[in-house]
Amino acid sequence: MFSQLGLSSTACASLERLGYTTPTPIQTEAIPHVLSGVDLLARAHTGTGKTAAFGLPIIERLAAARGASLKPRALVLVPTRELAVQVHQALSAYGAPARLRVAAIFGGVGMGPQLQALRRGTDIVVATPGRLIDHLQRRTIDLSSVEVLTLDEADRMLDMGFLPALRRIVPALPSARQTLLFSATLSEEVMRLAAQFTRDAVRVDVCGEQVVATQVTHQVHHVAVDRKREALAHILTQEGTAQALVFCKTKRGANRVGEDLGGSGISAGVIHGNKSQNARNRVLDDFKRGHVRVLVATDIAARGLDIARLPLVVNFDLPLVADDYVHRVGRTGRAGHPGRAVSLVSGAETQLLHAIQRLVVAPLERVGAPAGLTTGAGQRFAPSRDPHPRARHNARRRMPRAPRPLGATGRSSRG
């Protein structure tokens, strides 16, 4: 019960009205630590309630010490606009009974509504780094009263794409603050970087050896690179899947796949960093409402996209970084529901697949491709015999990592 974690009766009653009665493992472990005020590093599978794990106790603390200040008292940093919208919606719902004000600050949209929200006063700001820096430079936001800093998807926030921005933001915060880091993956490298922003942080890990939820199954089709689109159409049309999320490594590739699916009679929407925020919102809304059967996306949708009971994720291209596979397939199998992850693997991607297998541990099952589509290469990729965390870390270090300077990940790095 949530009441046993230290939350007030008012908060528990609000959660019950929202349909939440039993805390998830990450909520059970993290909420008492957040309420106590200590710094925290938390790892949990995607779709297991991480937003509530930090949001509920933050709201509890802010509601108990309400002041007259218009300045934000909590800051949540996220890597993508879509995640900013989702976290803002969740925290607004959690904080409504306490009448806490939550503002969302992200790029791709006009500054006007954000400026108005900041002038009216806000208790919690959910922001992407790029747009937050814009506000800091314009002096339209004052972070001097922030008591709690949360990095959601902390591994992404601490990689080379966002680290320079983070180092510009943190000096604007009080040094005497609580810092919370939440993610589905926390490598040793990320842990070392986290030490620069935390003090004697408590570590909570409810994943165990499995970095992906156990209700997700993993399948691999070995397919020639020039037959992938044909294989994808076969999977989507022959297996009766209601909806699917398809990941491509490039914006141009996502556009091409979306066009091909449309030409095959499969309704598809496309999102990536070159799409306007309004266009991205429309496509996501159509997908969530079931008006579009397939959503084709770059890794902009790998984090934070919450779609109830999404049955299938397809990796049209394997990610270059093994950790990104975890976040991609985390869009399915959420909240305890079963999910399936299918990867279309060409011969050139075999080494990437091996690195993913060493990280995931769970077996990646080789499934026979449709006649004429297989490369004839590959075998069933059994789990690594040495699932020791350092072995998985070394595997990640051997992965070819594309350089991610500030601003090089599309518009998402600018918020």
Stockholm file with secondary structure:
# STOCKHOLM 1.0

chainA/1-415         MFSQLGLSSTACASLERLGYTTPTPIQTEAIPHVLSGVDLLARAHTGTGKTAAFGLPIIERLAAARGASLKPRALVLVPTRELAVQVHQALSAYGAPARLRVAAIFGGVGMGPQLQALRRGTDIVVATPGRLIDHLQRRTIDLSSVEVLTLDEADRMLDMGFLPALRRIVPALPSARQTLLFSATLSEEVMRLAAQFTRDAVRVDVCGEQVVATQVTHQVHHVAVDRKREALAHILTQEGTAQALVFCKTKRGANRVGEDLGGSGISAGVIHGNKSQNARNRVLDDFKRGHVRVLVATDIAARGLDIARLPLVVNFDLPLVADDYVHRVGRTGRAGHPGRAVSLVSGAETQLLHAIQRLVVAPLERVGAPAGLTTGAGQRFAPSRDPHPRARHNARRRMPRAPRPLGATGRSSRG
#=GR chainA/1-415 SS CGGGGTCCHHHHHHHHHTTCCSCCHHHHHHHHHHHHTCCEEEECCTTSCHHHHHHHHHHHHHHHTCCSCCSCSEEEECSSHHHHHHHHHHHHHHHTTTTCCEEEECSSSCSHHHHHHHHHCCSEEEECHHHHHHHHHHTCCCCTTCCEEEEETHHHHTSTTTHHHHHHHGGGSCSSCEEEEEESCCCHHHHHHHTTTCSSCEEEECCTTCSSCTTEEEEEEEBCGGGHHHHHHHHHHHSCCSCEEEECSSHHHHHHHHHHHHHTTCCEEEECTTSCHHHHHHHHHHHHTTSCSEEEECGGGSSSCCCTTCCEEEESSCCSSHHHHHHHHTTSSGGGCCEEEEEEECGGGHHHHHHHHHHHCSCBEECCCCTTTBCSCCCCBCCCSCCCHHHHHHHHHHSCCCCCCTTCSGGGGGC
#=GC SS_cons         CGGGGTCCHHHHHHHHHTTCCSCCHHHHHHHHHHHHTCCEEEECCTTSCHHHHHHHHHHHHHHHTCCSCCSCSEEEECSSHHHHHHHHHHHHHHHTTTTCCEEEECSSSCSHHHHHHHHHCCSEEEECHHHHHHHHHHTCCCCTTCCEEEEETHHHHTSTTTHHHHHHHGGGSCSSCEEEEEESCCCHHHHHHHTTTCSSCEEEECCTTCSSCTTEEEEEEEBCGGGHHHHHHHHHHHSCCSCEEEECSSHHHHHHHHHHHHHTTCCEEEECTTSCHHHHHHHHHHHHTTSCSEEEECGGGSSSCCCTTCCEEEESSCCSSHHHHHHHHTTSSGGGCCEEEEEEECGGGHHHHHHHHHHHCSCBEECCCCTTTBCSCCCCBCCCSCCCHHHHHHHHHHSCCCCCCTTCSGGGGGC
//
